C-alpha cells in the first residue's frame, strides 16, 4: 500500500486591491491551523516522504508551518497544482508512484474533488475540505490511480 496525503492550504488573507491571487499570504489564523496540521501529521505518523506544493504563497506558507513541526522532507514546487483539476492531480500522483507517502499541498475544489473521486468514484460526491484540512488516501502500491481505487483512511481539519 501507498498513501496520498492531500493538504489544503490554511486560511489566507483576502486579496488586496490589485494583488494577484498567487500572492495572498496566510492569515494569523491560518498559521495556527497549519501548525496544528503539522502536529496532527506527526502524531499520526503520517510524515510524507515527498511533498509537491502549489507555488501560491498561501500554500508555501502552509507547508513551511507544517515542516516547522514535522521537520524537513523532500519537497518541490509544482506549478500544475495551482487551479488543478482532479485529472491533473492524478497525473502528478501517478508520476510519483514510486513514493510510498506523497503529499500534495494545494487548493479546492481540485483537492476535495480528487479525494471524492478516488474514494467513491465520483468527483461530484464530496462534502468539502476546509482550510488546512487533510485527507489521507490509501491505495495499492503500484496501481495507477483511477476512480474508486483508494480508501479514505483519515480525514482531519483544525
N, C-alpha and C positions, 0 to 999 in steps of 0.2 A: 504494500500500500504506500501511497504518497499522499501528501497533503498540499492543498492550495488554500492559503490564507488570504482573505480579501479584507483590506482595511480601508474604510472610507475616511477621508480627511476629517479632522475635528472642526468645530465651529470656527468660521472665518469672519473677519470684519466685512461689512458691506463695501462694495466698490465706491471709491470716492469719485467725484465728477472727473471724467477724463481718464480714470485709471483702468488699465487693461485687466480683464478678469484673471489672467495668469499671475498678476502681481498682488492679488489680495493676500493679506497675511492672516495668521491665526488671531482670533480674539483672545484675551486673557483666559476666558472660559475654555477655549479650545486648547490652549497649552495644558491646562489641568486635565482635560479629557484625554489628550494624547499621552500624558504621563501615566494616567490611570490605565490606558490601553496597554502600555508597556509593562506595567506591573502585572496585569492580568495575563499577558502572554508569558511572562517569566514564571508566574505562579502555576500556570497550566502546563509548563514545559513545552511551549509552542514557539520557541525561538526559531526563526526561519534560517535556512541555510543560505538563502539568497533573497534579495528584495529588488523588485522593479518598481520604480516610483515615477509618477507623473511629474513633469517639470514645473507644474504650478507651484507657486510659493507656499500656499497653504498645505499642499501635500508634502513638500520638502520639510517644512517646519513640523508637521505631524511626525514624519519619520525621524527627524532629529530628536524630538522629545521621547519617542519610543526607544530609540537607540541609547539615549541617556540612561534608560532603565535597564535594558537587556544587554547592552554592550554592543561592540562593533560586529557587524555581519557584512558579508559581501553585498554590494548594492550598486545599482546604476540607474541613472535617469532614463526613462523610456518615453519619448515624446508621443508615441502612439496611444498611451494610456489616457492622455487628456482628450476628453469628449469621445472616448472609445465606445463602440457598440459591443455587445456580448461576443460577436464574431471576431472582432479584433482582439479582445481579451483572450478568447480561446486560442487563437493563433499564437499569441505571445506565450501562453502557458504550454502549449504543445511544443513550441520551440525550445522549451526548458524542461522537457520530460525527464531528463537525467537528474534533476534536482529533487531530492526527497521531500523537502518542505520549502515551497516557494511562496513568497508573499507579494501581492500586488497592492500598491497604495494608490488609490485613485478616487473616482467621483461617481456619483449617481447621475443618471439612472443606470449606467452601464454595469456597475458592481452588483447592485441588487437584482438586476435582470439576469446577470450571469449566474448568481447563486441560485435563483429560482430555476433557470434553465437546466443547470447541471443536476439539481436535486430532484425537481419534479418533472422536468422535460418540457416545461412551458415557461417562456420568459414573461408572459403576462400574469403569471400566478405568483406575484410577490407582494409582500406586506410592507416593504420599506426597510431601509438601512439607515439608521440615524447617524449623525455626525460622530466620528470616532468608533462607529460600530465595526465589529469583527465577525466575519463568517469563516468557519473552518470547514473545508470540504475534504473528505477522504475519498480517494479513488484508486483503482488498480494501478500498480506501479508503472507498467509500460503501455497502458491503453491510451489511445488517442481520446481527447475529450469530445464527448458528444452528449446530447440531451439525455438527462436521467441517469448518467453514469455514476454520479457522486452521492455520497451520504453526507448530509449536514451534521457533522459531529459536534459542533459547538457554535453558539451564537451569543455574542456579548455586546453590550453597549453601556456607556457610563451613566 
